[in-house]
Amino acid sequence: MPRALILGLGGGFGSAVAGALHARGWELSALVRDASRLPPGLPAARLFAGDARRRDDLQRAAEGAEVLVHAANPAKYRWRGVALPMLENAAAVAESERLTVLFPGNVYVFDPADGPVFDESSPQRPITEKGRLRLAMEARLAQAAERGARVILLRMGDFIGRHAAGSWLQYLIRRVPRGIRLTLPGTSELPHTWAYLPDAAACAAALLEVRGELPAWYSLHYRGHRASFAEIATALHTASGLEVIPHPMAWWPLRLAAPFSPLMRGVIEMRYLWQREVNLDDGRLRSIVGDRCPRTPLDEVMREMLQGPVPAD
């Protein structure tokens, strides 16, 4: 029975992949700093107390594992000085233990001017500091694949779903007396790329099951949903029967807070993704896993999201 070590078990992608692997009979372990802060309902896993920023902790937790799922992210956009050292430890342990690393990539490495549709051969020319950092992280993983590890990079859009902690869409949907208010960070008709967590996790699990058939370094794109806010509003209405009221987002409070908040600076830095299209072509992924990579209809995705706690004004 294969075993996977999960970094970021308490997060949206980490917990979703853990659930998908558990359903397929995998054994799970996780490195956690504080087990008492993990959300309820996670799949059974052997928990190791420690910090991914300490290599010895990571090495101990990785013993007996075949796969390392790197789903840990620095909190509140505090990426500088944290993300690369954390990844360095994971890459080094993967090299020494000959592990397969599953890494969730994103679209930050692309310049929208080269699009709007990107496949695995598209140029990577990030236009933000965070995009350049992500590119450096991918380069380090490619280096690990040359040193004995295997790497599957699954590139996705913004996560959505009831358990997508910290996702943009959760902050943009609010219940109001008239129905549902949908805040628009950009124009209502611009397509945006979204990754529904259960579907993305199923794709990731399917890839891990055929990992031995893939090259040591393999980047794949997950198309997910290309949906504008107008389409999301329609799906919300279909799912709920309630009126959906579009509401333009006010950016000026974020600019005022930016000098004092890494989170607000990060949000503003990535604003271009609400102004330009960056879509992913997943032909390569479909050729490998086919119908094992589901795409839940958008109406059902919105229905599932509304079943969770939706804040009210």
Buried (B, 14 or more C-beta within 10 A) or exposed (E): EBBBBBBBBBBBBBBBBBBBBBEEEBBBBBBBEEEEEBEEEBBEBEBBEBBBBEBEBBBBBBEEBBBBBBBBBBEEBEBEEEBBEBBBBBBBBBBBBEBBBBBBBBBBBBBBEEBBBBBBEBEBEBBBBBBBBBBBBBEBBBBBBEEEBBBBBBBBBBBBBBBBBEBBBBEBBBBEEEBBBBBBBBEBEBBBBBBBBBBBBBBBBBBBBEBEEBEBBBBBBBBBBBBBBBBBBBBBBBBBEBEBBEEEBEEEEBEEBBEEBBBBBBBBBBBBBBEBBBBBBBEBBBEBBEEBBEBBEBBEBBBBBBEEEBEEE
